């Protein structure tokens, strides 16, 4: 129940109690006995107590939510710093792997004329699998940690939708494009169900504002929507030899 509903409910209960009291004693003469006024005071105190309890509970919930949000923000800051630190230590390796993968999708005058989701996914898996296994294994924990960190932000209940979008946008601006796009191919390889959600929050956004075939690939794999108004040059995926 929201804070507003709690307050309204408390006021509703108090109003009902007061109406019941006045309906019961309507038309009676005003008493001059202190005992009668004491009884009325006790009744009124019950109404005040109900409102006090409601306000105290709402204040407690707000304070608890604020503390939880602060802890979450601190946790996010630690995660981002950890990812940056790990990425910096493997920058040369990340750039090399990213260059090999993205190089297949960077031709500025190319586009896929016959979009078929399963085919495109298979091509992405193929190009990702051509990277040396020892190189990918050395990045395994970094990629997994980033995947878990982003999921933590997306599914944390203490953050509002706007706060989540802000934190993830900041993360996409701070974290190198290389590790974010390698994460994209890793998620395809592992058939992750989070792919569309990550795309929605801009995790796979490219730093280059110019046209990129890779941008089309990411958009299509995550949304199955063919990019409009792109330069067209047939790319025959049948010419690519794919491993089983």
ChimeraX attribute file (.defattr): number of C-alpha atoms within 10 A of each C-alpha:
attribute: neighborCount
match mode: 1-to-1
recipient: residues
	/A:1	5
	/A:2	8
	/A:3	15
	/A:4	10
	/A:5	10
	/A:6	16
	/A:7	18
	/A:8	13
	/A:9	15
	/A:10	21
	/A:11	17
	/A:12	13
	/A:13	14
	/A:14	19
	/A:15	13
	/A:16	12
	/A:17	16
	/A:18	15
	/A:19	12
	/A:20	12
	/A:21	14
	/A:22	11
	/A:23	10
	/A:24	10
	/A:25	10
	/A:26	10
	/A:27	8
	/A:28	8
	/A:29	7
	/A:30	9
	/A:31	9
	/A:32	8
	/A:33	8
	/A:34	9
	/A:35	10
	/A:36	12
	/A:37	13
	/A:38	11
	/A:39	11
	/A:40	13
	/A:41	12
	/A:42	12
	/A:43	14
	/A:44	15
	/A:45	12
	/A:46	14
	/A:47	19
	/A:48	15
	/A:49	13
	/A:50	16
	/A:51	21
	/A:52	14
	/A:53	13
	/A:54	19
	/A:55	16
	/A:56	11
	/A:57	15
	/A:58	17
	/A:59	13
	/A:60	12
	/A:61	14
	/A:62	13
	/A:63	12
	/A:64	13
	/A:65	15
	/A:66	14
	/A:67	13
	/A:68	15
	/A:69	17
	/A:70	14
	/A:71	13
	/A:72	18
	/A:73	17
	/A:74	11
	/A:75	15
	/A:76	19
	/A:77	14
	/A:78	12
	/A:79	18
	/A:80	19
	/A:81	14
	/A:82	15
	/A:83	22
	/A:84	20
	/A:85	12
	/A:86	14
	/A:87	20
	/A:88	14
	/A:89	11
	/A:90	16
	/A:91	16
	/A:92	11
	/A:93	17
	/A:94	20
	/A:95	16
	/A:96	14
	/A:97	21
	/A:98	19
	/A:99	13
	/A:100	14
	/A:101	23
	/A:102	19
	/A:103	13
	/A:104	12
	/A:105	17
	/A:106	15
	/A:107	13
	/A:108	13
	/A:109	12
	/A:110	18
	/A:111	22
	/A:112	20
	/A:113	13
	/A:114	13
	/A:115	18
	/A:116	13
	/A:117	16
	/A:118	10
	/A:119	13
	/A:120	18
	/A:121	19
	/A:122	17
	/A:123	18
	/A:124	23
	/A:125	19
	/A:126	19
	/A:127	16
	/A:128	21
	/A:129	16
	/A:130	11
	/A:131	15
	/A:132	10
	/A:133	9
	/A:134	9
	/A:135	13
	/A:136	18
	/A:137	11
	/A:138	12
	/A:139	18
	/A:140	13
	/A:141	12
	/A:142	19
	/A:143	22
	/A:144	13
	/A:145	15
	/A:146	20
	/A:147	18
	/A:148	13
	/A:149	16
	/A:150	22
	/A:151	14
	/A:152	15
	/A:153	20
	/A:154	20
	/A:155	11
	/A:156	14
	/A:157	14
	/A:158	19
	/A:159	20
	/A:160	12
	/A:161	12
	/A:162	9
	/A:163	14
	/A:164	19
	/A:165	17
	/A:166	13
	/A:167	20
	/A:168	20
	/A:169	15
	/A:170	14
	/A:171	20
	/A:172	19
	/A:173	15
	/A:174	13
	/A:175	18
	/A:176	19
	/A:177	20
	/A:178	22
	/A:179	23
	/A:180	21
	/A:181	20
	/A:182	22
	/A:183	21
	/A:184	23
	/A:185	21
	/A:186	21
	/A:187	18
	/A:188	20
	/A:189	16
	/A:190	9
	/A:191	11
	/A:192	11
	/A:193	10
	/A:194	15
	/A:195	20
	/A:196	15
	/A:197	13
	/A:198	19
	/A:199	17
	/A:200	15
	/A:201	18
	/A:202	17
	/A:203	23
	/A:204	23
	/A:205	20
	/A:206	19
	/A:207	10
	/A:208	9
	/A:209	7
	/A:210	8
	/A:211	14
	/A:212	19
	/A:213	22
	/A:214	21
	/A:215	17
	/A:216	20
	/A:217	23
	/A:218	23
	/A:219	19
	/A:220	18
	/A:221	22
	/A:222	21
	/A:223	14
	/A:224	13
	/A:225	13
	/A:226	18
	/A:227	15
	/A:228	7
	/A:229	6
	/A:230	16
	/A:231	13
	/A:232	11
	/A:233	11
	/A:234	10
	/A:235	14
	/A:236	10
	/A:237	15
	/A:238	9
	/A:239	7
	/A:240	10
	/A:241	9
	/A:242	12
	/A:243	9
	/A:244	5
